[in-house]
Amino acid sequence: MKTALALLAGLLFGTGLILAGMTNPAKVLAFLDLAGRWDLSLGLVMLGALAAATPAYALAGRRRRTLLGESLQLPGATRIDRRLLLGSAVFGAGWGLAGYCPGPAVASLASGGAAPWLFFLAMLAGMGMFELLERRHVRRLGAA
């Protein structure tokens, strides 16, 4: 049952990304082009997402378990540090260069085009590289 609900939630999320235009790199790049032909429509999508997520996040903060009984894991970090800023910059640069971010890229895989697959494979390579570097960093901290 939990797997079926997770699949349904993923399909709903992916469908929302497609309907909102988040899987169209040209639309995303137009949203990011503030000095050119700026397309505000994705900003409205993001405002709608914030309007839906804000009360849900507030409710989640008062719970210990999900509605399906799983342990609820919310981020605990509140500090803005160099790693957060660097990660945000890399994420934003990738989004601005390719017009994809992870969720919409995965939803775009069903389109059958080569571009989403190339982005997805590069994203997996980047995630793998981060894991290797993070493990190396943790080992160095442990040895120090």
C-alpha positions in Angstrom: 0.0 0.0 0.0 2.8 2.4 0.9 4.6 1.8 -2.4 1.4 2.3 -4.4 0.7 5.6 -2.6 4.4 6.7 -3.2 4.0 5.8 -6.9 0.7 7.8 -7.0 2.3 10.8 -5.3 5.3 10.7 -7.7 3.0 10.5 -10.7 0.9 13.4 -9.4 4.0 15.4 -8.8 5.4 14.6 -12.3 2.1 15.4 -13.9 2.0 18.8 -12.1 5.6 19.6 -13.3 4.6 18.8 -16.9 1.4 20.8 -16.8 3.2 23.8 -15.2 5.8 23.8 -18.0 8.7 22.9 -15.7 9.8 20.2 -18.0 10.2 22.6 -20.9 13.8 23.9 -20.8 12.9 26.9 -23.1 10.2 28.0 -20.7 12.5 27.6 -17.7 15.3 29.6 -19.4 12.8 32.3 -20.3 11.8 32.5 -16.6 15.4 32.9 -15.7 16.1 35.6 -18.4 15.2 38.7 -16.4 16.9 41.0 -18.8 15.4 39.5 -21.9 12.1 38.0 -22.8 11.2 37.2 -19.2 8.3 34.7 -18.7 6.7 35.2 -15.2 4.4 32.2 -15.5 6.8 29.8 -13.6 7.0 32.4 -10.8 3.3 32.1 -10.4 3.7 28.3 -10.3 6.3 28.6 -7.6 4.0 31.0 -5.6 1.2 28.4 -5.9 3.6 25.7 -4.6 4.6 27.8 -1.7 1.0 28.5 -0.9 0.3 24.7 -0.8 3.6 23.8 1.0 3.6 26.4 3.8 0.7 25.1 5.8 1.7 21.4 5.1 5.2 22.1 6.4 3.8 23.8 9.5 1.6 20.8 10.2 4.5 18.4 9.6 6.6 20.4 12.1 4.1 19.4 14.8 4.1 15.7 13.9 6.5 12.8 14.6 5.2 10.4 11.9 3.9 10.7 8.4 0.2 10.0 7.6 1.4 6.5 6.6 3.1 5.9 9.9 6.7 6.4 8.7 9.2 8.4 10.8 9.1 12.0 9.7 12.4 13.4 8.7 12.6 17.2 8.4 15.8 19.2 7.9 17.3 20.3 11.1 20.0 22.6 9.8 19.3 26.3 10.0 22.7 27.8 9.4 23.7 29.4 6.1 27.3 28.4 5.5 29.8 28.1 2.6 28.6 24.6 1.6 25.0 25.7 1.3 25.9 28.8 -0.7 28.3 26.8 -3.0 25.7 24.1 -3.5 23.0 26.6 -4.3 25.2 28.3 -6.8 26.1 25.1 -8.5 22.4 24.1 -8.6 21.4 27.5 -10.0 24.2 27.4 -12.6 23.1 24.0 -13.8 19.5 25.0 -13.9 20.4 28.2 -15.8 22.6 26.4 -18.3 20.4 23.3 -19.0 16.9 24.5 -18.2 16.4 21.4 -16.1 16.4 20.8 -12.3 16.2 17.2 -10.9 12.4 16.8 -10.5 11.5 18.1 -13.9 14.4 16.2 -15.5 13.1 12.9 -14.2 9.6 13.7 -15.3 11.0 14.6 -18.8 12.6 11.2 -19.2 9.2 9.8 -20.4 9.3 12.2 -23.4 11.9 10.0 -25.1 14.2 12.9 -26.1 17.9 12.7 -25.7 18.4 16.0 -23.8 16.6 14.9 -20.6 18.6 11.6 -20.6 21.9 13.4 -21.0 21.0 15.8 -18.2 19.8 12.9 -16.0 23.1 10.9 -16.6 25.2 14.0 -15.9 23.1 14.6 -12.7 23.8 11.0 -11.6 27.5 11.5 -12.3 27.5 14.7 -10.3 25.7 13.0 -7.4 28.2 10.2 -7.5 31.1 12.6 -7.5 29.7 14.4 -4.6 29.3 11.2 -2.6 32.9 10.2 -3.3 34.2 13.7 -2.3 32.0 13.7 0.8 33.2 10.3 2.0 36.8 11.5 1.5 36.1 14.7 3.5 34.5 12.7 6.3 37.5 10.3 6.4 39.9 13.3 6.6 37.9 14.8 9.5 37.9 11.4 11.3 41.7 11.1 10.9 42.4 14.6 12.1 
